[in-house]
Amino acid sequence: MATMELVEIGEAARRVGANASALRYYEERGLVMPAARRGGRRMYGPEELRRLAFVQLMRHLGMSLDDARAVLHDSSDRWRASVRDTVASLDALIARAEGARHFLRHALECPAEHPVAECPFMIEALDRRLAGVSFEELAAEGGHEVPPPGKGLFWPHPLRRPGTGGEGDR
């Protein structure tokens, strides 16, 4: 049987792109335990390195240490529920970000000098918000075309909905 390669905490930290203090913190939080100690120094084997890489990946993705701990230690049902909740939160964040990107790209491409006062798209979106349409509803209306550079202010209106007189109603 081959001997397991153990690396000291400094090397483990380098391999996963973290500080040694982060690895000690992860140990404190119960996320990973060193495989052994030699001369008082924490030593990590392949399994612990994978766990550390997983925790670092979760952190890089914006996940909490609690979510990482759930995947590492909780029952399948519990950690899957936690991950499903996180995925739902990410889906909502992505929808908001895509709506913001669409709105801001439109502002950049709009030929109006002051889009909030002169652009029919902006004016309608803002008026709809004032009428009670939520930010989420506005963001969910994705798929709107941004006018190509040089097109006039009355490029086919991106906020037309069925039943409001848009071209798709014929």
C-alpha positions as CSV (number, residue, x, y, z in Angstrom):
1,M,0.0,0.0,0.0
2,A,1.5,3.4,-1.0
3,T,2.0,6.0,1.7
4,M,-0.3,8.9,1.6
5,E,1.3,12.2,0.6
6,L,0.9,14.7,3.4
7,V,1.6,18.4,3.0
8,E,2.1,21.1,5.6
9,I,-0.5,23.8,6.1
10,G,1.5,26.4,4.2
11,E,1.7,24.1,1.1
12,A,-2.0,23.2,1.5
13,A,-2.9,26.9,1.6
14,R,-0.9,27.6,-1.5
15,R,-2.5,24.7,-3.4
16,V,-6.0,25.9,-2.7
17,G,-5.2,29.7,-3.0
18,A,-5.9,30.6,0.6
19,N,-4.0,31.9,3.6
20,A,-2.9,29.4,6.3
21,S,-5.1,31.4,8.7
22,A,-8.1,30.6,6.6
23,L,-7.4,26.9,6.8
24,R,-7.1,27.2,10.6
25,Y,-10.4,29.0,10.6
26,Y,-12.0,26.3,8.5
27,E,-10.8,23.7,11.1
28,E,-12.3,25.9,13.9
29,R,-15.6,25.9,12.0
30,G,-15.5,22.1,11.6
31,L,-15.2,22.1,7.8
32,V,-11.9,20.2,7.6
33,M,-9.5,18.5,10.0
34,P,-5.9,17.9,9.2
35,A,-5.0,14.3,8.5
36,A,-2.2,14.4,11.1
37,R,0.1,16.7,13.0
38,R,3.9,16.4,12.8
39,G,6.0,18.5,15.1
40,G,2.9,20.5,16.0
41,R,2.3,21.4,12.3
42,R,-1.0,20.6,10.6
43,M,-0.6,18.1,7.7
44,Y,-3.2,17.6,5.0
45,G,-3.7,14.6,2.7
46,P,-5.5,14.3,-0.7
47,E,-9.0,14.0,0.9
48,E,-8.5,17.1,3.1
49,L,-7.0,19.0,0.2
50,R,-10.2,18.2,-1.9
51,R,-12.4,19.4,1.0
52,L,-10.3,22.6,1.2
53,A,-10.6,23.1,-2.5
54,F,-14.4,22.6,-2.3
55,V,-14.7,25.1,0.5
56,Q,-12.6,27.6,-1.5
57,L,-14.7,27.0,-4.6
58,M,-17.9,27.5,-2.6
59,R,-16.5,30.8,-1.2
60,H,-15.5,31.9,-4.7
61,L,-19.0,31.3,-5.9
62,G,-20.4,33.5,-3.1
63,M,-21.6,30.6,-0.9
64,S,-21.5,30.7,2.8
65,L,-19.3,28.5,5.0
66,D,-22.6,27.2,6.5
67,D,-23.6,26.0,3.0
68,A,-20.2,24.4,2.5
69,R,-20.5,22.7,5.9
70,A,-24.0,21.4,5.0
71,V,-22.7,19.8,1.9
72,L,-19.8,18.3,3.7
73,H,-21.6,17.0,6.8
74,D,-25.4,17.1,6.6
75,S,-27.6,14.4,5.3
76,S,-28.3,14.4,1.5
77,D,-31.8,15.7,2.0
78,R,-30.6,18.6,4.2
79,W,-27.7,19.8,2.1
80,R,-29.7,19.4,-1.1
81,A,-32.4,21.6,0.3
82,S,-29.8,24.2,1.3
83,V,-28.2,24.1,-2.1
84,R,-31.7,24.4,-3.8
85,D,-32.4,27.5,-1.7
86,T,-29.1,29.0,-2.7
87,V,-29.7,28.2,-6.4
88,A,-33.1,29.9,-6.2
89,S,-31.5,33.0,-4.6
90,L,-28.9,33.0,-7.4
91,D,-31.6,32.7,-10.0
92,A,-33.3,35.8,-8.6
93,L,-30.0,37.7,-8.5
94,I,-29.3,36.7,-12.1
95,A,-32.7,37.9,-13.2
96,R,-32.2,41.2,-11.4
97,A,-28.7,41.6,-12.9
98,E,-29.9,40.8,-16.4
99,G,-32.7,43.3,-16.1
100,A,-30.3,45.9,-14.9
101,R,-27.9,45.1,-17.7
102,H,-30.7,45.4,-20.3
103,F,-31.9,48.7,-18.8
104,L,-28.4,50.2,-18.6
105,R,-27.4,49.0,-22.1
106,H,-30.5,50.6,-23.4
107,A,-29.5,53.9,-21.7
108,L,-26.0,53.6,-23.3
109,E,-27.3,52.9,-26.8
110,C,-30.2,55.3,-26.7
111,P,-29.6,58.3,-28.9
112,A,-31.5,60.6,-26.5
113,E,-29.3,63.1,-24.7
114,H,-31.2,62.5,-21.5
115,P,-32.9,59.1,-21.7
116,V,-35.0,59.5,-18.5
117,A,-36.7,62.6,-19.9
118,E,-36.6,61.9,-23.7
119,C,-36.5,58.1,-24.3
120,P,-39.9,56.4,-24.7
121,F,-38.5,53.1,-23.4
122,M,-37.2,54.7,-20.2
123,I,-40.2,56.9,-19.7
124,E,-42.6,53.9,-20.0
125,A,-40.5,51.7,-17.8
126,L,-40.3,54.4,-15.1
127,D,-44.1,55.3,-15.4
128,R,-44.9,51.6,-15.1
129,R,-42.7,51.4,-11.9
130,L,-44.6,54.4,-10.5
131,A,-47.9,52.7,-11.4
132,G,-46.9,49.8,-9.1
133,V,-45.0,47.3,-11.4
134,S,-42.3,45.8,-9.2
135,F,-38.6,46.0,-10.1
136,E,-38.7,42.2,-10.4
137,E,-41.5,42.3,-12.9
138,L,-39.7,44.9,-15.0
139,A,-36.5,42.8,-14.9
140,A,-38.5,39.7,-15.8
141,E,-39.6,41.2,-19.0
142,G,-36.3,40.2,-20.6
143,G,-35.7,39.7,-24.2
144,H,-36.2,43.3,-25.1
145,E,-34.2,44.6,-28.0
146,V,-31.9,47.5,-27.5
147,P,-32.0,49.9,-30.4
148,P,-29.0,49.6,-32.7
149,P,-26.7,52.6,-32.6
150,G,-28.0,55.4,-34.8
151,K,-31.7,54.3,-34.8
152,G,-34.2,56.9,-33.8
153,L,-36.0,57.2,-30.4
154,F,-39.0,55.3,-31.7
155,W,-37.2,52.0,-32.4
156,P,-39.8,49.2,-31.9
157,H,-40.9,49.7,-28.4
158,P,-39.3,47.1,-26.1
159,L,-41.9,47.2,-23.4
160,R,-45.0,46.4,-25.5
161,R,-47.0,43.6,-23.9
162,P,-49.8,41.5,-25.5
163,G,-53.0,43.4,-25.4
164,T,-51.4,46.9,-25.3
165,G,-51.4,47.7,-29.0
166,G,-47.9,46.4,-29.9
167,E,-47.1,44.7,-33.2
168,G,-47.5,41.2,-31.7
169,D,-51.2,41.8,-31.1
170,R,-52.3,41.6,-34.7
